[in-house]
Amino acid sequence: MHALIFIKQVPDASQVRVNYETGTLIREGVPAILNPFEAHAVEEAVRLREKIGGKVSVLTMGPPQATDALKECLSMGADNAYLLSDRVFAGSDTLATSYALYEGARKIIELEGDVDLFFAGKQAIDGDTAQTGPGIATRFGIPLITYLIKLDEVNIDKKYAIATRLTEFGQETVKTPLPAFFTVEETLNELSYAPLPWLIKAAQTEIKRLSSENVELDRNQCGLKHSPTKVKKAFTPEKRQRGETLKGTCNDLAKQASEILLPFVK
Ligand SMILES: Cc1cc2nc3c(=O)[nH]c(=O)nc-3n(C[C@H](O)[C@H](O)[C@H](O)COP(=O)(O)OP(=O)(O)OC[C@H]3O[C@@H](n4cnc5c(N)ncnc54)[C@H](O)[C@@H]3O)c2cc1C
């Protein structure tokens, strides 16, 4: 079994503040963390490896500091970590990012062997578009299972997996051929503490570098120049006023609420 997880380093959203005068995010002094959804993807892949054998690789596209997020994944039990970093990617939108990650993944397949399960987070907590995972899956032309909440069964010999995903109306369990791509929810599993030998191994594992020097890239699909997304306007939504608190007995509350809501009912 070979699992490849696309991980992103993001600013810790709980510590990002907004400058309401300029309408920009105050990023100074904000620590960078592993996007929380990917921690659960790594946990799931490592659990699977412990059960059926194989290896877990992680890949990020980002600046050199993103190695911290890769190291965190290694200490959670990942076997290989790859950093895809090059000036040619500067200004990439989600289309160009998913292209670069696709080519990075193809290189990893060349180096480490075929991948059975690809994982990404449901979304990144900074960009929040949830487009990157589906963009990579589409380029590979493989099944995409979004909002994964349970990996019920994985059969590498017979090349299938059974997975449960969230839908707008509940849950659905699907059977998919492998290789397949999963974008994961935080409820997929509970994170566990890594045993000491994994931490020692992680500290000794080298982060492998990928760039336009060792990955075949079509430069016409990379960077700002080849990113069709144009940001028209960036603004901070108006601060919401605090709502009114209703007080009284249940009957009073129901009466007051119906008086407030009635004008909105046709
Ligand atoms: C015009 C434009 C210019 C931009 N320029 C830059 C820039 O110069 N530098 C910059 O850092 N960002 C830039 N961005 C933002 C960048 O496009 C997004 O951060 C990136 O495409 C991921 O999108 P997202 O954050 O919405 O992630 P989502 O699509 O919400 O992420 C879903 C999942 O995909 C995976 N994933 C996402 N991004 C990565 C990654 N980089 N590596 C590995 N896995 C990943 C993760 O598993 C993540 O949970 C730019 C965006 C636009 C629109």
PDBQT file of the ligand as one rigid body, heavy atoms in Angstrom, charges set to zero:
ROOT
HETATM    1  C1  LIG A 301      -4.373  35.038  -8.212  1.00  0.00    +0.000 C 
HETATM    2  C2  LIG A 301      -3.848  34.241  -7.084  1.00  0.00    +0.000 A 
HETATM    3  C3  LIG A 301      -2.501  34.300  -6.732  1.00  0.00    +0.000 A 
HETATM    4  C4  LIG A 301      -1.995  33.556  -5.672  1.00  0.00    +0.000 A 
HETATM    5  N1  LIG A 301      -0.666  33.619  -5.362  1.00  0.00    +0.000 NA
HETATM    6  C5  LIG A 301      -0.148  32.870  -4.361  1.00  0.00    +0.000 A 
HETATM    7  C6  LIG A 301       1.246  32.900  -4.042  1.00  0.00    +0.000 A 
HETATM    8  O1  LIG A 301       2.027  33.627  -4.678  1.00  0.00    +0.000 OA
HETATM    9  N2  LIG A 301       1.704  32.129  -3.004  1.00  0.00    +0.000 N 
HETATM   10  C7  LIG A 301       0.842  31.328  -2.305  1.00  0.00    +0.000 A 
HETATM   11  O2  LIG A 301       1.273  30.621  -1.371  1.00  0.00    +0.000 OA
HETATM   12  N3  LIG A 301      -0.480  31.270  -2.583  1.00  0.00    +0.000 NA
HETATM   13  C8  LIG A 301      -0.990  32.017  -3.598  1.00  0.00    +0.000 A 
HETATM   14  N4  LIG A 301      -2.315  31.959  -3.879  1.00  0.00    +0.000 N 
HETATM   15  C9  LIG A 301      -3.142  31.062  -3.110  1.00  0.00    +0.000 C 
HETATM   16  C10 LIG A 301      -3.040  29.665  -3.711  1.00  0.00    +0.000 C 
HETATM   17  O3  LIG A 301      -3.585  29.622  -4.981  1.00  0.00    +0.000 OA
HETATM   18  C11 LIG A 301      -3.823  28.725  -2.832  1.00  0.00    +0.000 C 
HETATM   19  O4  LIG A 301      -3.336  28.791  -1.523  1.00  0.00    +0.000 OA
HETATM   20  C12 LIG A 301      -3.673  27.287  -3.289  1.00  0.00    +0.000 C 
HETATM   21  O5  LIG A 301      -4.032  27.161  -4.632  1.00  0.00    +0.000 OA
HETATM   22  C13 LIG A 301      -4.530  26.360  -2.463  1.00  0.00    +0.000 C 
HETATM   23  O6  LIG A 301      -5.867  26.770  -2.484  1.00  0.00    +0.000 OA
HETATM   24  P1  LIG A 301      -6.658  26.830  -1.137  1.00  0.00    +0.000 P 
HETATM   25  O7  LIG A 301      -5.819  27.533  -0.132  1.00  0.00    +0.000 OA
HETATM   26  O8  LIG A 301      -8.017  27.337  -1.406  1.00  0.00    +0.000 OA
HETATM   27  O9  LIG A 301      -6.691  25.305  -0.715  1.00  0.00    +0.000 OA
HETATM   28  P2  LIG A 301      -7.869  24.246  -0.860  1.00  0.00    +0.000 P 
HETATM   29  O10 LIG A 301      -8.151  23.981  -2.281  1.00  0.00    +0.000 OA
HETATM   30  O11 LIG A 301      -9.001  24.616   0.048  1.00  0.00    +0.000 OA
HETATM   31  O12 LIG A 301      -7.058  23.016  -0.241  1.00  0.00    +0.000 OA
HETATM   32  C14 LIG A 301      -7.609  21.705  -0.221  1.00  0.00    +0.000 C 
HETATM   33  C15 LIG A 301      -6.519  20.733   0.082  1.00  0.00    +0.000 C 
HETATM   34  O13 LIG A 301      -5.593  20.691  -0.994  1.00  0.00    +0.000 OA
HETATM   35  C16 LIG A 301      -4.274  20.453  -0.487  1.00  0.00    +0.000 C 
HETATM   36  N5  LIG A 301      -3.411  21.611  -0.802  1.00  0.00    +0.000 N 
HETATM   37  C17 LIG A 301      -3.780  22.895  -1.039  1.00  0.00    +0.000 A 
HETATM   38  N6  LIG A 301      -2.706  23.650  -1.291  1.00  0.00    +0.000 NA
HETATM   39  C18 LIG A 301      -1.628  22.832  -1.207  1.00  0.00    +0.000 A 
HETATM   40  C19 LIG A 301      -0.224  22.999  -1.348  1.00  0.00    +0.000 A 
HETATM   41  N7  LIG A 301       0.315  24.182  -1.632  1.00  0.00    +0.000 N 
HETATM   42  N8  LIG A 301       0.591  21.913  -1.198  1.00  0.00    +0.000 NA
HETATM   43  C20 LIG A 301       0.064  20.693  -0.917  1.00  0.00    +0.000 A 
HETATM   44  N9  LIG A 301      -1.244  20.468  -0.761  1.00  0.00    +0.000 NA
HETATM   45  C21 LIG A 301      -2.078  21.520  -0.899  1.00  0.00    +0.000 A 
HETATM   46  C22 LIG A 301      -4.418  20.291   1.022  1.00  0.00    +0.000 C 
HETATM   47  O14 LIG A 301      -4.616  18.939   1.309  1.00  0.00    +0.000 OA
HETATM   48  C23 LIG A 301      -5.694  21.075   1.318  1.00  0.00    +0.000 C 
HETATM   49  O15 LIG A 301      -6.362  20.692   2.485  1.00  0.00    +0.000 OA
HETATM   50  C24 LIG A 301      -2.861  32.723  -4.924  1.00  0.00    +0.000 A 
HETATM   51  C25 LIG A 301      -4.223  32.676  -5.253  1.00  0.00    +0.000 A 
HETATM   52  C26 LIG A 301      -4.718  33.428  -6.310  1.00  0.00    +0.000 A 
HETATM   53  C27 LIG A 301      -6.196  33.375  -6.599  1.00  0.00    +0.000 C 
ENDROOT
TORSDOF 0
